[in-house]
Amino acid sequence: MSGGGNSGGNRNNNTLVVPQATFALDQLKFEVAQELGIAIPQDGYYGNMATRDAGSLGGMITRKLVELAESQLAGQFR
């Protein structure tokens, strides 16, 4: 068996716990990419994106999602 690598199409194995969040997550991805000056591929294929850009994008999205969750939790406990 050969190792990882996605040589073909877009194989996303991530499943959303809340499928209705797809649009909001895509919106967040585009906003963060714009903030970082990273161009999102129009065809949806990220295979040609620089690893550094993909890592920056993922890291910033994670930070924003954590901030969002923390602020919502803080509001619940006031």
Secondary structure per residue as TSV (DSSP state, phi and psi in degrees):
chain	resnum	aa	ss	phi	psi
A	1	M	-	360.0	138.8
A	2	S	-	-90.1	159.7
A	3	G	-	-75.0	-175.2
A	4	G	-	-40.5	-137.5
A	5	G	-	76.1	131.2
A	6	N	-	-114.3	93.5
A	7	S	-	-82.2	-15.8
A	8	G	S	-114.6	-130.5
A	9	G	S	-67.5	-163.9
A	10	N	-	-92.6	101.5
A	11	R	-	-105.1	95.6
A	12	N	-	-101.7	113.0
A	13	N	-	-92.7	-0.2
A	14	N	-	-75.4	134.0
A	15	T	-	-115.3	131.6
A	16	L	-	-78.4	138.3
A	17	V	S	-67.3	-37.8
A	18	V	S	-117.9	94.0
A	19	P	G	-57.4	-25.9
A	20	Q	G	-68.4	-11.0
A	21	A	G	-81.9	-3.1
A	22	T	H	-53.6	-48.7
A	23	F	H	-63.0	-45.1
A	24	A	H	-63.4	-39.9
A	25	L	H	-67.7	-39.7
A	26	D	H	-63.1	-41.7
A	27	Q	H	-60.6	-45.5
A	28	L	H	-61.0	-41.9
A	29	K	H	-59.9	-45.0
A	30	F	H	-67.3	-39.7
A	31	E	H	-63.7	-46.1
A	32	V	H	-64.7	-43.2
A	33	A	H	-60.1	-40.7
A	34	Q	H	-64.9	-42.9
A	35	E	H	-59.1	-39.3
A	36	L	H	-86.1	-7.2
A	37	G	T	74.0	29.1
A	38	I	-	-102.9	130.8
A	39	A	-	-84.0	125.0
A	40	I	-	-82.3	130.2
A	41	P	-	-61.0	130.1
A	42	Q	T	-64.7	-30.5
A	43	D	T	-85.0	-3.5
A	44	G	S	83.5	0.8
A	45	Y	-	-94.8	117.9
A	46	Y	-	-96.5	4.1
A	47	G	T	-62.4	-24.9
A	48	N	T	-95.4	0.3
A	49	M	S	-77.5	140.8
A	50	A	-	-62.8	140.8
A	51	T	H	-57.3	-40.6
A	52	R	H	-59.6	-43.8
A	53	D	H	-65.5	-44.3
A	54	A	H	-62.3	-40.9
A	55	G	H	-65.9	-42.5
A	56	S	H	-62.3	-43.6
A	57	L	H	-62.8	-48.9
A	58	G	H	-62.5	-42.4
A	59	G	H	-63.7	-43.1
A	60	M	H	-69.1	-38.8
A	61	I	H	-61.7	-44.0
A	62	T	H	-61.3	-44.9
A	63	R	H	-58.1	-45.6
A	64	K	H	-65.2	-40.0
A	65	L	H	-65.7	-38.5
A	66	V	H	-65.8	-44.1
A	67	E	H	-59.0	-44.1
A	68	L	H	-60.9	-46.6
A	69	A	H	-64.5	-41.9
A	70	E	H	-62.6	-41.9
A	71	S	H	-68.1	-35.6
A	72	Q	H	-68.0	-41.4
A	73	L	H	-65.3	-40.5
A	74	A	H	-62.3	-37.1
A	75	G	H	-68.2	-29.5
A	76	Q	H	-73.8	-27.5
A	77	F	T	-102.5	14.0
A	78	R	-	-86.2	360.0
